[in-house]
Structures are given as structure tokens and as C-alpha cells.
Amino acid sequence: MDKLLKFLNSLETSQQKAFADKCGTSVGYLRNAVSSNKLLGAELCVLIEQESAGEVIRRELCPSCWKERWPELAEKEGV
């Protein structure tokens, strides 16, 4: 979640809003999720990875359960 916060903070306010909109959520929701270490939905994690151009990856957003959520990634990495 630290990378998501860093990514958001690297953007101007209007860019943060555009990013959140593209992910189908709000900046407030993302910031709240970071501060409370909330588990994000699988679809949102994928959108964050795509819209951040890989700066924030889904494995980092769900370190405890990414292998179960995206087994194809685990297979690809040989984990």
C-alpha cells in the first residue's frame, strides 16, 4: 500500500482524480484504504496496476493473498 500512497502523492490533485476515476473509485476511497490497510477488490487492484502503468502492482496491494486471487501470476513466476 505504500507504493500506492507514493504514487498518489506524486500526482497533482487533478491527476489523482483522473486516476481514481479511471479505476472506478475516488481519491478519498484510495487514501482511506491505504491508511486503514484495507484489502482492495481484485478488479480494483488490476485497474490500479493498469492505470499506473505498472508503478503499483497488484501483488504489492495484496501481499498475503495475491497467489490465490491471481494464480496465473504465481504460475508465470514459478511461485
ABEGO torsion letter per residue (X at the ends): XAAAAAAAAABBAAAAAAAAAAAGBBAAAAAAAAAAGBBBBAAAAAAAAAAAGGABBAAAABAAAAAAABAAAAAAAGX
